[in-house]
Amino acid sequence: MMNLPVRRRRFLGGAGMLSVALTIPLSRTVAAAAEALKPIPLPPAISQAERLQRLARAKQLMARNGIGAVIVESGSSLDYLTGVQWHRSERLTAAVIPAQGDPIIITPFFERPSVAETLAIPAEIRTWDEDQDPLKLVADFVRERGVAGEPIAFEETDRYFIVDRLGQQLPGLKSVNANPVVRALRLVKSPAELALMQAANDITIRAMRHAGEGARLRMTPADFGAAIDAATTAMGGSPEFALVLIDEASAQPHGSRKPQLVERGSTILFDCGCTVHGYQSDISRTFVFGAAPTPEQRKVWNQVHEGQQIAIRVAKIGAPCGSVDDAVRAAYESWGYGPGYKLPGLSHRTGHGIGMDGHEPAYLVHGDMTPLAPGMCFSDEPGIYIPGKFGVRLEDCWHMTQAGPKFFTEPPPSIDNPFG
């Protein structure tokens, strides 16, 4: 769904979570539950050959856009291009990718051995000591390559101090956005990337089904979250987030910190994802516990289900991403919701791009003119939220093919069969 600062959508905690982590539903046997949580075969991680292809393509895009070098600090784009998996801190670790020749990695001297462990491409590692400015190393390198006077591109999430201090080292620095290179590459996923995302989605839907079928009276979001995370780990995924919203909290897309307990007839909303070799899933399911859904619960659930189908029907190659959101919102307004992003109705975009980041461009939101193309991946999550009552969100991710959209996980058939 939407990004939150640290381990997004995670309002879990408290003692005793693991005591329910692998609760076996009464409707299933021990053997069936164990089979459902067996590790699944995972595709291989992205190969060095594919990363080298990415770098070659990056250099083509740099030449096309007149860029002398691209600077990418720690984060998903650094991993995407170099394999280096490193956290951000006040100490800079980054790649400098020139339009010609091999890139270099800049990192603190004492971090070199750790950073080298995940480096997956040929690249010199240049280190700096605590009393030195790492941006001097960057400036020296671009001078060596003869591109100091050309535009230097910064990945869109690079922090400002990098641009600012490089400007001090390179008076007259021409700084530009690296989106025509980095985002252009990441927007379209390769078959290897799609396979990793498929595995992540397969794990997440099984973990959610396991936890949903294990629902009990008086359970809390933390109880469900522990069960989802434990099941995800058992199957070979790395838990990323497990947001669980009950009753009125489900009408707030990212929930509430108020105490929540499952009662008969409760609306329960799961929004969960995991990571497999750096690639993410994002799935939402909404169901009613222990009682037949009310007419209103059933109506809203069915409308959200139809909203998902509208999004898929209008997603055509070449169509603007924003047109998908527009079509869903037009239908919702015809049913009395909104208008626009007002409540009751759909207060957030219909979907977001997904890949190494849970949320990344492009977006299924009004005004996004990015044309849909094969290999692009999105969530499809046109929720409906009724403040003070409940909300329904169904979310499945899909990727565009030459033949049209293809789901990683199929939307559930009905509120009576919410996990399919």
N, C-alpha and C positions, 0 to 999 in steps of 0.2 A: 504494500500500500504506500505509505508515505514515510520519509526519513525522519528519524529522531536522532539526537546527538550521539549517544553511546549505546551500542548494541540495541538498535532501534526497536521500538515497540515492545520493550521488555519491562514489565512491572511485576517481576517475580521475586520471591524471597520467603524467608521464614523457615523454621525448623520443621523437620519431618517431611520435606518434599519427596525425598527419595523413597520413603516408605510406600508411596503410591506409584512410584515411577514405572513399575512394570506390572501394574494391576491387570489381571487377566479377566476379561469380561465374562459374566455369567453365561452368556449365550455362546461361548466358544470353549473348546477344550484346551487343556494345557498344551497338547501337541500342536494344535492349530495356531495358538498364539506364538509358540516358539518358532514355528515355520514362518509366520508372517514377519518375524523380526530377525530372520537370518540375514547375515551380511549379503548384499547384492554384488555381483561382479561390477567393478568400476572400470570405466575406460581409462587408458593411460593419460598421464598429464601431458600438457602441450610440449611438443618435441622441440629440440634445438633447431631442427630444420625449419619448423613453422615460424619460430621467432626470427630466424634469419630472413625468411621471406617477408616478414612484417617490416624488418629494418630496411630491406631493399625497396619495398613499396614506400616506406616513409621517405627515403631519399628521393624517389621519383616525385613525390608530392612536394617535398621541399624545393626541388629544382623548379617545379611548375609554379610555385608560389613565391619564388625569389627569396627563400629563407636560407640563411647561412648555417644555422645550428638550432637545435631544439633542446631545451632544458626541462627535464622531468624529475621532480623530487619523489621521495618515498610515497607509495600508494599503489593503487591498482594499475595505473598506467606504467609505472616503473616495472612492476611484475610483468605486465603484458609485453613489454618490449625487451626486457633483459632477464627476466626470471627472478630478479632480486626482490625478496620479500622482507621489508624492513618497516619499522614504525617511524612515525614522524616525531621529532622532538626539536628542541632549539638547536641541536647539532645537525648540520645539513648532511644528508646522504642523497645523492642525485646522479642521474646520467646526463652527460652532455653528448648529444648525437649530432655530428657534423654532416653536412651535405655530401662530403667525400671522406672516405676512410672509416676506420672503426671508432666506435664511441669510447668514452672513458667513464668510469665511475668515481665520483668524489665521495669520500667518507672519512670520518675521524680515524686516526692511526690505530687506536685501540679497538676499533670496531672492525677493522679489515678482515680478520679471520672469520668472523661471523657473517659478514656481508658476502664474502667469497663463497660461502657454503651453498648459496642459492643462485649465484651468477650462472646463467645458462647460455651465454654468448661469448665470443672472443672480445674481451675488453680489458684495457689496462685499468688497474685500480690505483688512483692517486690519493694519497692521504694527507691530512692536515693535523697539526698539533693544536692543543687547546688554546695556545696564545696566538694562533694564526687565523687569518680570514679565509675560509674556503672559497669565497668568490674570487679571490686572487688566482686560485688554481683554475677556475673556470675562465677567467679573463686571459690568463697565460695560454690556455689551450686554444681558445678561438683565435688568438693572435697567431699561434703556431700554424693553424690551418688556413690562415689568410682570410678569415671571414669576420674579423672584428668590426669592419665597417658595414657589413651587411645586416639585414634585419635578423635579430635573435628572437626565436619564438619560445614562449613559456606555456607549458601545459596549464589548462584553465584552473586547476586547483593549486598550482604553485603559490606559496605564500608571498606577500608583498615584500618582505625583507629581502628575498632573493633578487627581485627586480631592482629594488632600491640600492642594495649594496653592490650589485654588478654594475649599476650605473656609476657608482663612485669609482670603480676600477676601470670602467670603460667610458670616459666622458664622450657624450654624443651617442650613447647607446640607442639603437633603434629597436625598441621592444615591440613585439607583435604577439597576437594570440596564436597558439599552436593548434587550434581546432581544425584548420584545414588539413592538418597532418594527423594528429593523434585521434581526434574524434572521427575523422573520415575513415580511419582504419578500424576503430573499435565498433563503429556503427553496424557493420556487416560481419556476422559471425561465420566462421569456417565450419566444415563438417565436424572437425575435432571439438570445437567449442560447443556446437549443438549437442554432441554426444554427452559431454560433461554436464550440460544443463539438463538433458533428459534424465540422467542418472540422479541428479539432485532433486528433480521434481518427483521421480519415482519414489525416492526415499521419503520425501516430505509427505506425500499423500498417504503412504502406508503408515507413517508415524501418527498423522492426524486421525486416520481411521481407527487405529489402535486406541488412542486416547479417547476419541469420541464414543466408541463402543464400550469403553470402560467407565463412562460417566456414572456418578453416584450422587445421591442427595448430599447436600452440604459441602460438596467439593468447592475449592477455591480456584482462582486463576493460577496460583502457584502450584497447586496439585496437578492441574492439567499440564502446565508448562514443564514440570519435572518429568511427567510421563512422556511428553512429546520429545524432549531433549534426550532422555534415556533411550527411547526407541530409535531416534535418529542416529545416535552414536552406535547402537547395536548393529545397525544396518550399514555402517561405514561412512556416514555423513558427518560433517562438523556442524553442530547446532549454530545457527546464526541469530534467530529471534523466534519467540513463541508468545505472541500476544493473544490473550484469552479475555473476552469481554462477556459479561453476563447481564442480561436484562437491560436496565436503563443505560448502563455503560456501553452497550453495543450500539447505541445511537451516537456515540462520540467516536469518530473513526480511529483515534488512537487511545481511547479508553479513559479510565478514571482511576485514581488512587483510593477511592472510597471502597470499603469492604464489600465484597461480592460473594454470594453463596448460591449454589444451585438449589432450586426448589422445583417441584413439579410444575411443568408448563413454562419453565425458564427458557428464554431465548439465549443461546450460547453461540458466540462468534469466535472462531479460530482464525488467526492470521499468522502463518508460520513459514519459515524458510531455513534452508541449510546450504552449505557450501561443499562442493566436490572439486578438489584441485583448483580452487580459486573461482569457480563458477557457481552462481546462486540460483535458488528457486524462490518462489513467492506464491503461496496458495492460500485462499480463504474459503472457509465453509461456515455456514450458519444452520443451526438445527434447533429443534425444540425437545426438551428433555421430559420424559416420563408422562406425557399426556398428549392427546391429539392437538395439533396446532389449532389456534383460534382462526376464524375466518379472516381476520386482519393479518395475522402472521402468514397464513397461506397466500393471501393475495399479494402482499409485499414480496414474499419470496419468489412467487411466480413472475412478478414484474421485473425483479432483478435478473432472474434467469432469462427472460426475454431480452432484457437490456444487453446481456452478454451476447446473445445470438444476433442482435441488431449490429453490434460492433463488428462481429465477424463477417456478417453479410456485406457490409459496406467497405470493408478493408480490401482494397484492390491495388495492384501494382500501379504506382504512379500517382495515386490519390494522396492528397495532403494528410499528414497524421491528424491534424485538427479536425478533419471532416468526420472522423470516426466519433469523436466526442460530440460534435454537432448533431449527428444523427441520433445518438442515444438521448441527448438532452431534449431534442425536439419531441421524441416519443414520450419522455417523462412529463414534459410540459403538457402534452395532449391528455395525459392521465391525471393532471391536476397538481403536479409537483412543481417546485421552483417558484418563479421562473429563474433561469440561469442557475447560479450556484446557491440559491437561497433554500432554506429548509422550511418544511419537510421536503426532502428530495436528495439530490446528489451534490454534495458540497465540495467534492474534490474532482480531479480529472478522471477520465474513464480509464486511463492506463499510463504506464511509464515504460521506458526502455529498461532492459535488464541484461546482465551479462556478468562481468566480474564485479560490478557494483549492483546492489539491489535496485537502485534507481540511477539511471543514466539516460542521456538523450538517445533518441528523440522521445517526445511525449504525446500521448493521445489527449490533447487539450486544445481548446479553442484557440486558433491563431497560429498553431505550429504548422508551418507550411512545408516541412520536410517531406519529400515524396516517399511513399512506401516502396521498399525494394527487397528483393530476395535476400535472406540472411538476417534481416532486421528482426529483433525480438522485443516483445512487449508483454505487459500484464493486461488482462481484460477484467476490470473490477468495478462495474457501474453500480455501486451500492445505493441503497435508499435508507435515509436516516430520519426517524421521527422522534424529535427531542422529548424526553420525559417518558417515552414508552420503550422503544427498541429500535435496532437497526439491523439490516440484512446486507451482508457483503458476500458475494460469490466471486472468487478470483482464480483464474487459470491463466497461465502464460502460454504464448504461442509464438511461432516464428513464421515469417513470410516465405513462401516458396513460389516457384514459377506458376504453380497451379492455384495459388491463393494461400490463405492462412492455414496453419496446422498447429493444433494444440499439443503441448507437452503432456497435459492431463485433461481428460474430458470433463466438462462441467457435469455436476451431479444431475440425475434425471428428475428428482422431485424432492420436496421437503420431507417426504416419508422415507426417502432413500438418499440421505444427504451426502454420503461419501461414495456412492456409486458401487 
